[in-house]
Amino acid sequence: MSLDNLINNVHLNLSMSEEEVIDLLTKISNTFKDTFFRRNQLNNIQDDVEILFPILKSSGYIDEYIQCDCGEETEIYLPNTTHCEYCNQLLKNTFVHEITNLFKLKNALLKELNLRNEEILKSVIDDQFLGIFYELKDNIDTIIPFLGAGTSLPLGLNNWANLLNEMGGSLNQQDKSFFDKLINKGDYLGAINVLKNNTLNLSTDEDIKKHIVRQIEAKYKSGLAENYHNIKDIINLEPAFFITTNYDSSLIDYKEGDTYPYTLEQIEDAHELLNKGKQIVLHLHGHIRFPRSMIITKEDYERLYKDDRIKSYFNAIMGTKNLLFIGFSFDDEYFKDIYNTSFKNLGGKHFIIQDNLHPDEARDMIKVGLRPLSIKVETNNYGENYVKALKIVLKNLL
Ligand SMILES: [Zn+2]
């Protein structure tokens, strides 16, 4: 049976998508490569072993062996062996032997799966960015994911432009067109100022923050299956900790262990972040559980990014770790400043995944010390395709 047949058989009998089947087989291959295993050990990876195992067995990608315990001696034999080499009795004589069926995957399976996974990877990464992908993979143990709005969109949340658009309803026409103009320019802080100066219901920072909290709570798709977003894929990278500029709970909802939404106020020092094992989530721009922590206005941004702590944290992080920006547009001038200063002092390899980058954009990123990884995302049905392409990249980093 060819790999295609095997994939198709599992796909039909276990009602999994082809991508899921390839992931499953890859996981099995990586778990059991070069080792003998018992049938029930597959249970740890897949529940439907009764269905999966016969398919695997008939695929020809598995070799069978017999383990024979003869007194104190244990030996593994090929299946056509008839006699025990210790006592010369029949192997199948269970009065003297304890027999266990063992299996081993043929090397060809992992080899063919690796080729298949590479093909899939190449379908979402242009050749010119493959080098950076492998560079990222080589450095994956020191990666700190830095998540921006893009990772929260699949969970139903708005980007800044949409978030603001929903807040401008009570502006008069003249103010509204100025407000829209600022949003279109990407000057979100300017647009917030227009709201504060020209509305009654959103005239204070507190009102604006409350509004944003309510909006996030209303839109957030709690418990959304892992297929439809990349949060779990990012958690699976098992970094020392996470940084996000998002106010929502997506990371802490999908991770295990410490699920407290830390803000800068609650972190003693950079050492606490780097403390391995805790894998805490730092909400750099605050979290909806603490509306006062949310960085929304120009004044908030200035206060945050002038704070010496944030500089010392980034110096500590960038001195020993490599950042991986995901769903982060990198056009936040305040953040850029901090990044550039720390990068000038410390250098390091910091990666950014964005979609459909033009080579000129990529070159500009390289100039400021970023390693850009562009993923190919078809614009029709963009949201779904983005999640899929990013999923392939993140899974292949493991
Ligand atoms: Zn024997």
Residues whose N, C-alpha, C, O or C-beta is under 5 A from the ligand:
A	BS01	ZN	C70 C84 Y86 C87 N88
